[in-house]
Amino acid sequence: MTLGETIRYRFPVFEHRTYLNSCSQGALSDAVRAAYESYLGTLEAEGSLWGEWVDRTEQLRRAYAQLLHAAPDSIAVTTSASAGVASIASALDFGERNTVVTTDLEFPTIGQIWHAQETPWRTSRARPARPVGRDDRRPNRDRIGHPLSATATEADPTSQRSHS
């Protein structure tokens, strides 16, 4: 039995729909609904319990850090991936490295965020998806991807290659 099969029952929409919208409006699990109802209940009964909800966010940050084998202070909890990328993109000092290379597999707002950072001396571009061969290090089920070595060659000579 797959992980998906073992937790499918936690998502009521799956009982009557094939749900493919996995971006900002992903399928709502029973645990998320319960947490949201708890949040709304405290707003109605107590008003804004800011400290309690900040504490819960910190618990979430620590759980993500443990999952990712990272320090909790290296984890940012944001409202969305787009909000997180926008915060990072607007804060970066590009220095001499003046090109951001993304892929066309990104969620559309990610490319738009990098495009918004462009200036006459700073550019961004998306690299098109291509079939991934067996010799690539990160194959996926769809066999579509972007090997890091190929993406690095898209960057300007002044850009530094990132190793992951």
Secondary structure, DSSP 4 states (H G I P E B T S, - for coil): --HHHHHGGG-GGGGT------STTPPPPHHHHHHHHHHHHHHHHHS--HHHHHHHHHHHHHHHHHHHT--GGG----S-HHHHHHHHHHH---TT--EEEEETTS-HHHHHHHHHT-BTTBEEEEEPPEEPPTTSSS--TT-EE--HHHHHHHS-TTSPPP--
